[in-house]
Amino acid sequence: MKKLLLIICLMSFMFSCKTRKRIVDKPEITKTETIVKTEETPIPNVTLKKVYANDTERYIDAYRAIAQHEMQLYNIPASITLAQGILESGSGNGRLSVKANNHFGIKCHDWIGARIYHDDDKKGECFRKYKDAKYSFRDHSLFLKDRKRYAGLFELKQSDYKAWAKGLKAAGYATDRKYPQKLISLIERYQLYKYDKEVLGDKYQNIEEAVLPETYVVVKGDTMYSISKKYNLTVKELQNINGLTDTALSIGQILQVEPSNN
């Protein structure tokens, strides 16, 4: 009997050890994290939109290169062209510039191209219409270059925007008596003279630094005698200063009214 109990105890002990062994030997289950490898998303090339303080700055940025090109071809200061464009087109917002790409209010005259009608000095006047604004700038250059009354302007220094502004008014370009001051104000406020400097390079001379003799632009009704009296000169002195041999004058002609220091 004792022997039977010993066998039963021994078998129970062996069974218990085997059960524990199975539990110990059971492989440990570990939790693993799944790592998903992702490629970096490339940042696209984004062109930032330029921000302008006002429409005038936007206009200058859009047309300065065209004005400089015209200066290279026709010797008209880019600053003057830009200032006239700003003033006459309302910084590109005027009806003629929006509907007809006409930035300088050039009327039809002998024009055979497309046209637009607009109220100006008279109701329903005919104005030139262009496919692109650059043709308006070219017509502006030719308008000044090909008309005799503006010939005196091309005797002025291209850096002397003040003289050009006054000369345009004197030659009859505009009826507004404050036209020169308006152009000069725009040029100085937006530093448009720097575009002249870029074109002229080493030839540019700042008018504030230059010592230039005083000049006068001939207007309708002027005579050599009336101009000489205005500047306390004799007719002969005025002729000698300007290298003239007679008293004939033309509207827009630039006269030097004081001796040169050179």
C-alpha positions as MATLAB code, in Angstrom:
seq = 'MKKLLLIICLMSFMFSCKTRKRIVDKPEITKTETIVKTEETPIPNVTLKKVYANDTERYIDAYRAIAQHEMQLYNIPASITLAQGILESGSGNGRLSVKANNHFGIKCHDWIGARIYHDDDKKGECFRKYKDAKYSFRDHSLFLKDRKRYAGLFELKQSDYKAWAKGLKAAGYATDRKYPQKLISLIERYQLYKYDKEVLGDKYQNIEEAVLPETYVVVKGDTMYSISKKYNLTVKELQNINGLTDTALSIGQILQVEPSNN';
ca = [
       0.000    0.000    0.000;
       2.812    2.302    0.923;
       4.518    1.416   -2.301;
       1.404    2.349   -4.288;
       1.169    5.732   -2.583;
       4.825    6.400   -3.347;
       4.284    5.668   -7.021;
       1.235    7.951   -7.155;
       3.177   10.799   -5.480;
       6.119   10.356   -7.810;
       3.899   10.459  -10.890;
       2.102   13.559   -9.584;
       5.446   15.266   -9.023;
       6.679   14.477  -12.543;
       3.427   15.661  -14.119;
       3.650   18.945  -12.197;
       7.239   19.596  -13.359;
       6.340   18.897  -16.964;
       3.453   21.348  -16.826;
       5.671   24.078  -15.413;
       8.328   23.368  -17.996;
       5.814   23.798  -20.775;
       4.818   27.136  -19.387;
       8.447   28.252  -19.059;
       9.424   26.977  -22.436;
       6.546   28.709  -24.174;
       8.077   31.362  -26.410;
       7.582   34.895  -25.225;
       5.325   36.948  -27.424;
       6.696   40.474  -27.889;
       4.806   43.339  -29.330;
       6.571   44.988  -32.263;
       5.850   48.306  -33.833;
       5.376   48.531  -37.557;
       7.535   51.329  -38.944;
       6.256   52.745  -42.198;
       9.011   54.380  -44.167;
       7.823   57.398  -46.077;
       9.715   59.480  -48.579;
      10.056   63.197  -47.968;
       7.563   65.135  -50.039;
       9.518   67.594  -52.215;
       8.621   71.240  -51.735;
       7.404   72.624  -55.038;
       9.039   75.715  -56.511;
       6.620   78.446  -55.579;
       6.979   81.887  -57.131;
       5.940   84.446  -54.598;
       3.640   87.100  -55.942;
       5.228   90.525  -55.764;
       3.370   92.964  -53.586;
       3.123   96.614  -54.613;
       2.282   99.563  -52.416;
       0.058  101.049  -55.117;
      -0.875  100.913  -58.798;
       1.867  103.379  -59.720;
       4.600  101.076  -58.425;
       3.032   98.207  -60.358;
       2.960  100.359  -63.506;
       6.623  101.325  -63.149;
       7.680   97.705  -62.712;
       5.654   96.655  -65.749;
       6.877   99.315  -68.191;
      10.303  100.540  -67.041;
      12.170   98.172  -69.372;
      10.146   99.403  -72.362;
      10.814  103.034  -71.421;
      14.543  102.309  -71.144;
      14.549  100.596  -74.539;
      12.866  103.639  -76.077;
      15.495  105.853  -74.431;
      18.264  103.824  -76.048;
      16.649  104.202  -79.467;
      15.279  107.763  -79.363;
      17.189  109.584  -76.565;
      14.039  110.429  -74.599;
      14.670  110.035  -70.845;
      13.006  106.909  -69.495;
      12.007  108.939  -66.437;
      10.038  111.371  -68.616;
       8.338  108.598  -70.581;
       7.325  106.754  -67.421;
       6.097  109.897  -65.680;
       4.012  110.870  -68.709;
       2.593  107.350  -68.919;
       1.687  107.337  -65.230;
       0.059  110.756  -65.424;
      -1.818  110.304  -68.679;
      -2.980  106.711  -68.195;
      -3.845  106.980  -64.507;
      -1.135  104.416  -63.728;
      -2.640  102.142  -66.368;
      -6.212  102.390  -65.066;
      -7.599  104.939  -67.526;
     -10.153  103.889  -70.129;
      -7.824  104.452  -73.087;
      -5.049  102.356  -71.558;
      -7.398   99.552  -70.458;
      -9.522   99.388  -73.629;
      -6.979  100.463  -76.234;
      -3.468  100.084  -74.724;
      -3.086  103.809  -75.404;
      -1.030  105.157  -72.511;
      -0.306  108.643  -73.840;
      -3.645  109.766  -75.178;
      -2.388  109.908  -78.766;
      -5.208  110.837  -81.125;
      -5.826  109.340  -84.537;
      -4.466  112.113  -86.812;
      -3.310  110.112  -89.879;
      -3.744  106.756  -88.146;
      -5.067  103.905  -90.300;
      -5.169  101.238  -87.576;
      -7.797  100.292  -84.988;
      -9.561  103.176  -83.236;
     -11.434  104.026  -80.082;
     -13.635  107.032  -79.423;
     -13.339  108.924  -76.187;
     -14.456  112.262  -74.768;
     -11.479  114.591  -74.379;
     -11.304  118.227  -75.464;
     -14.388  117.401  -77.527;
     -16.990  114.666  -77.274;
     -16.252  111.377  -79.022;
     -12.726  112.144  -80.259;
     -10.769  109.521  -82.175;
      -7.803  107.849  -80.444;
      -5.373  105.183  -81.595;
      -5.888  101.624  -80.412;
      -2.959   99.197  -80.044;
      -2.646   95.424  -79.742;
       0.036   95.846  -77.095;
       1.055   98.727  -74.839;
       4.635   98.634  -76.162;
       3.372  100.045  -79.474;
       1.880  102.967  -77.580;
       5.318  103.692  -76.100;
       6.876  103.524  -79.564;
       4.286  105.941  -80.960;
       5.015  108.308  -78.088;
       8.718  108.288  -79.006;
       7.986  108.912  -82.677;
       5.438  111.601  -81.801;
       8.153  113.637  -80.072;
      11.012  112.755  -82.416;
       9.222  113.465  -85.693;
       7.599  116.820  -84.826;
       9.638  119.925  -85.335;
       8.185  121.748  -82.339;
       9.818  119.209  -80.014;
      13.218  119.390  -81.704;
      14.652  121.596  -78.959;
      14.078  118.871  -76.385;
      16.708  116.685  -78.020;
      19.348  119.332  -77.422;
      18.901  118.868  -73.668;
      20.890  116.466  -71.525;
      19.087  113.175  -71.090;
      19.753  113.361  -67.357;
      18.055  116.771  -67.065;
      14.487  115.585  -66.527;
      13.488  118.982  -65.143;
      14.386  120.735  -68.385;
      12.558  118.054  -70.377;
       9.428  118.454  -68.271;
       9.432  122.230  -68.743;
      10.292  121.900  -72.427;
       7.315  119.651  -73.106;
       4.942  122.216  -71.665;
       6.605  125.088  -73.521;
       6.381  123.187  -76.814;
       2.639  122.746  -76.358;
       2.461  119.093  -75.333;
      -0.014  119.846  -72.550;
      -2.342  122.708  -71.682;
      -2.094  122.142  -67.920;
       0.181  124.883  -66.603;
       1.274  122.584  -63.764;
       2.223  119.770  -66.147;
       6.013  120.165  -65.622;
       5.666  120.169  -61.845;
       3.495  117.052  -61.953;
       6.067  115.176  -64.037;
       8.963  116.297  -61.832;
       7.055  115.324  -58.692;
       6.428  111.803  -60.011;
      10.040  111.387  -61.121;
      11.397  112.420  -57.741;
       8.823  110.604  -55.627;
       9.423  107.267  -57.359;
      13.092  107.922  -58.202;
      12.469  107.375  -61.893;
      15.755  109.122  -62.722;
      17.564  105.926  -61.700;
      16.318  104.303  -64.917;
      17.993  107.089  -66.909;
      21.183  106.409  -64.993;
      21.028  102.696  -65.821;
      20.855  103.520  -69.538;
      23.472  106.279  -69.563;
      25.944  104.608  -67.221;
      29.119  106.680  -66.906;
      27.606  109.372  -69.143;
      24.949  110.165  -66.542;
      25.374  113.471  -64.763;
      23.203  114.287  -61.790;
      21.567  117.634  -62.521;
      21.975  118.673  -58.897;
      25.735  118.176  -59.233;
      26.061  119.689  -62.684;
      26.624  123.399  -63.074;
      24.446  124.189  -66.047;
      23.761  127.584  -67.593;
      20.178  128.792  -67.411;
      18.063  128.072  -70.474;
      14.778  129.263  -71.918;
      12.303  127.378  -74.122;
      10.793  129.484  -76.893;
       6.980  129.696  -76.848;
       4.508  131.216  -79.277;
       4.859  135.012  -79.471;
       8.488  135.155  -78.344;
      11.021  137.262  -80.228;
      14.748  137.541  -79.811;
      14.227  141.054  -78.472;
      11.579  140.088  -75.870;
      13.721  137.246  -74.571;
      16.858  139.387  -74.381;
      14.979  142.054  -72.396;
      13.636  139.425  -69.999;
      17.174  138.361  -69.104;
      18.812  141.807  -69.256;
      20.779  140.987  -72.377;
      21.158  142.656  -75.720;
      19.982  140.849  -78.828;
      23.609  140.590  -79.922;
      24.661  139.005  -76.625;
      21.830  136.483  -76.852;
      22.862  135.608  -80.404;
      26.520  135.192  -79.427;
      25.720  132.952  -76.448;
      23.717  130.641  -78.712;
      25.879  130.894  -81.818;
      23.077  132.437  -83.882;
      23.531  134.706  -86.865;
      19.925  135.901  -87.221;
      16.847  136.536  -85.081;
      14.649  133.690  -86.375;
      13.159  131.495  -83.652;
      10.999  128.375  -83.565;
       8.568  127.190  -80.900;
      10.252  124.727  -78.573;
      13.744  126.001  -79.367;
      16.071  125.956  -76.345;
      18.048  129.147  -75.810;
      20.890  129.556  -73.363;
      20.298  132.832  -71.533;
      23.526  133.106  -69.578;
      27.149  132.548  -70.599;
      28.528  129.075  -70.090;
      31.170  128.580  -67.405;
      32.998  126.093  -69.591;
];
